[in-house]
Amino acid sequence: MATVILFVAWMACLMVGVCYQEFQTQQNFPDISNPSQELNQEPAHRIVQLDSIQNNGALNMSTGNVLNMSPPPPSPCLSRAKIRHAFKYVTTILSCVIFLVGIVGNSTLLRIIYKNKCMRNGPNVLIASLALGDLFYILIAIPIISISFWLSTGHSEYIYQLVHLYRARVYSLSLCALSIDRYRAVASWNRIRSIGIPVRKAIELTLIWAVAIIVAVPEAIAFNLVELDFRGQTILVCMLPMEQTSDFMRFYQEVKVWWLFGFYFCLPLACTGVFYTLMSCEMLSIKNGMRIALNDHMKQRREVAKTVFCLVVIFALCWLPLHVSSIFVRLSATVKRACILKNKRSCIMAEIQTGVNYQLLMVMNYTGINMASLNSCIGPVALYFVSRKFKNCFQSCLCCWCHRPTLTITPMDEKGSGGKWKANGHDLDLDRSSSRLSNKYSSS
């Protein structure tokens, strides 16, 4: 529900900003009688004109990606990037909300898993890995996104590009590991779940972060800060240079979009689909009598599986617009008359096919960036609404400053278990100290 409200508010701000910017543009840009004179008087924008790049020999456009162009250069774009000015305010406001919610939510989630020993298990460790990656992204990348709309910061955008892709790798690999872990938990139903971090899970977590670093090597080598002379100003652009020296980098430049889409997006979705199908078949194959005996035990594991599935669905919804935008740019590379768009946050240099509205592409690109950033703060919110255990832990951790909890001892069963304390109407499991206190009062 919170995600829907936040998305609706963001779309409302977008529509208001677009309408206002359309009105401002109509006043500031009447019919242009002399386009070249008007363009020379404009300040530099994030749309890099074709003629300005071609005069410096930085890039030539044709039906391919890099071909010499013998005809005279086409006329440049005659209007400003209206959508970008609307997204400047929308993205800044949304980044502030993501920063606040993400810092509070992810840090609280890490504190819950660290402080409560009953929460230190295999799946929760992987969830903590997701929260840690999101926290790094929020602290480093979110400020860069907001600042880059107002200031030209080429070096910081290089850092953002690496952090953005590294976080995507950690997220996709962690979701794959969570799906496999949930299948193993259901398949080995007689396995007793221990409290603590298994050695195998610690090794698995280390491998996830190590593989993410190794896969990041091509981006770290390929991305570079390129100086472009744009309307009398020298700007730094974080991008993949069009001319690569090595065969590997030329090959990577050709398959980059499909590699990112396949590894960062399709892999976790395919892994979740396969292992959740196997998990469903395993649960249906359990005999009725055994199913009744394991009802409570399987119910807990189904709740964890539902939580992981919810995280995967949110991941797919948040990252799909950015991948669709990148694929659309890649497929629209054949041009006769084009504008080269330069988006400083995703470092996309695009050739827009004749007849395609370039502002529509900018909307898709900015929407994808904001949705991918929204994914960094939505995980703890989803855990609060999906998992009852995480909901109780979040309430006890975030709401304890409002009032002091009242300790109420409940009767204990014959085995000495069942001691609980109630705080504000929510049942919370006892820790060791409160268990000893309960035993003391019951014996007296």
C-alpha positions, 0 to 999 in steps of 0.5 A, spaced: 500 500 500 505 504 501 508 503 495 502 504 491 501 511 494 508 513 493 508 511 486 501 515 485 504 521 488 510 521 484 506 520 478 502 526 480 508 530 481 510 528 474 504 530 471 504 537 474 511 538 473 510 536 465 504 541 464 508 547 468 514 546 464 510 545 457 507 552 459 514 555 461 516 552 454 511 555 450 512 562 453 520 562 452 520 558 446 516 562 441 516 561 433 524 560 432 526 564 425 533 563 426 534 556 429 542 557 429 542 564 432 537 561 438 541 555 439 548 559 440 544 563 445 542 557 449 545 555 455 548 548 455 543 542 456 543 535 457 541 534 450 548 533 446 547 536 439 549 532 433 553 538 430 557 540 436 559 533 437 561 532 429 565 538 429 570 535 434 570 529 431 568 525 437 562 521 434 559 520 427 552 517 426 550 513 420 545 506 420 551 503 424 553 505 431 560 508 428 560 510 421 563 515 417 558 520 415 559 523 408 552 528 407 552 534 411 550 534 418 542 534 419 539 540 423 540 540 430 534 540 435 530 546 436 527 546 443 530 544 450 529 538 453 522 540 456 521 533 460 528 534 463 526 540 467 520 537 469 524 531 472 529 535 475 524 537 481 521 530 481 527 526 482 530 531 487 523 530 491 523 523 490 530 522 492 529 525 498 524 521 500 528 514 498 534 517 502 529 518 508 525 511 508 531 507 505 536 509 511 531 508 516 528 502 513 535 498 511 539 500 518 533 498 522 533 491 518 540 490 519 539 492 527 534 487 527 538 481 524 544 483 528 541 484 535 536 478 535 539 471 535 533 468 533 533 472 526 540 470 525 539 464 520 540 463 512 535 467 509 535 472 513 543 473 512 541 474 505 536 479 506 541 483 510 546 482 504 540 486 500 539 491 505 547 492 506 547 493 498 541 498 498 544 502 504 551 503 500 547 505 494 542 510 498 548 513 501 553 514 495 548 514 489 542 517 491 546 524 493 549 523 486 543 523 482 540 529 485 546 533 485 547 531 477 541 535 475 543 541 478 551 541 477 555 538 472 559 532 476 563 528 471 567 524 476 561 523 481 557 520 475 563 515 474 562 513 481 555 512 481 555 508 475 559 503 478 555 503 485 549 502 481 551 496 477 555 493 483 548 493 487 544 490 481 549 484 481 549 483 489 541 484 488 540 479 483 545 474 485 542 474 492 535 473 490 537 467 486 541 464 492 534 466 496 530 462 491 535 456 492 535 456 499 527 456 500 527 450 495 532 446 499 528 448 506 521 445 503 525 439 500 528 437 506 522 438 511 525 434 516 531 438 517 531 442 524 533 449 523 538 452 527 539 459 530 545 462 527 549 463 521 551 456 518 558 456 515 556 454 508 551 460 508 557 465 510 561 462 504 555 463 499 555 470 502 562 471 501 562 468 494 556 473 492 560 479 493 566 477 490 563 475 484 559 481 483 566 485 484 569 480 478 563 481 474 564 489 475 571 489 472 569 490 464 565 496 466 570 499 471 575 499 465 570 501 459 567 507 462 571 513 462 570 520 462 570 523 455 571 531 454 566 534 449 565 541 446 558 543 447 556 550 445 562 553 447 563 549 453 567 543 455 563 538 459 565 531 462 561 525 460 561 518 463 560 513 457 562 508 454 567 511 448 564 509 441 571 507 439 574 501 443 581 499 442 581 492 444 576 486 441 573 484 448 571 491 449 568 492 442 564 485 443 562 488 450 560 494 447 555 490 442 552 486 447 552 490 453 545 492 453 543 484 453 548 482 458 545 487 463 538 485 461 540 477 461 544 477 468 541 482 472 534 481 470 532 475 467 537 470 471 533 472 478 526 471 475 528 465 471 531 462 478 525 464 482 520 461 477 524 454 476 525 453 484 518 455 486 515 451 481 519 445 484 518 447 491 510 447 489 511 440 486 515 438 493 509 441 497 504 437 493 507 430 493 507 430 501 502 425 503 496 428 507 498 425 514 505 427 513 502 434 511 498 435 517 503 433 522 508 438 519 502 443 518 506 449 523 513 447 521 511 448 513 507 454 515 513 458 517 517 456 511 511 458 506 511 465 510 519 465 508 517 463 501 512 468 500 516 473 503 522 472 498 517 471 492 514 478 494 521 481 494 522 478 487 516 481 484 518 488 487 525 487 484 522 485 477 517 491 477 522 496 479 527 494 474 523 493 468 522 500 466 530 501 466 531 495 462 526 496 457 528 503 456 535 501 454 533 496 449 529 501 446 535 505 445 539 499 442 534 497 437 532 504 435 540 506 432 538 506 425 537 514 423 537 519 418 535 525 422 536 524 429 538 527 436 543 524 440 541 524 447 545 524 453 543 522 460 548 523 465 545 518 470 545 512 466 550 514 461 546 512 455 548 515 448 542 514 443 541 515 436 533 516 435 530 513 429 526 518 425 519 519 427 520 517 434 519 522 439 525 523 443 522 526 449 518 519 450 525 516 450 527 521 456 521 519 460 522 512 459 529 513 461 528 517 467 522 513 470 527 507 469 532 510 473 527 513 479 524 506 479 530 502 480 532 507 485 525 506 489 527 499 489 533 500 494 528 503 500 522 498 498 524 492 501 524 493 508 517 496 507 515 490 503 517 485 509 513 489 514 507 488 510 508 481 508 512 477 514 509 477 521 515 476 524 519 482 521 512 486 522 513 485 530 520 486 530 520 493 526 514 495 531 518 494 537 524 497 534 521 503 531 516 505 536 519 503 543 521 511 543 513 512 544 511 509 550 515 504 555 513 497 554 508 493 559 511 486 561 505 481 562 507 474 564 503 469 561 501 462 564 507 457 562 505 450 560 508 443 563 514 444 559 516 451 561 515 454 555 510 459 552 512 465 556 511 471 552 511 479 554 506 483 550 507 491 548 502 495 546 497 489 544 503 486 540 506 479 541 513 479 541 518 473 543 522 473 549 529 474 549 533 470 554 533 475 560 526 476 559 525 468 559 529 468 566 525 473 569 519 469 567 521 463 570 523 466 576 516 469 577 513 463 576 517 459 581 515 464 586 
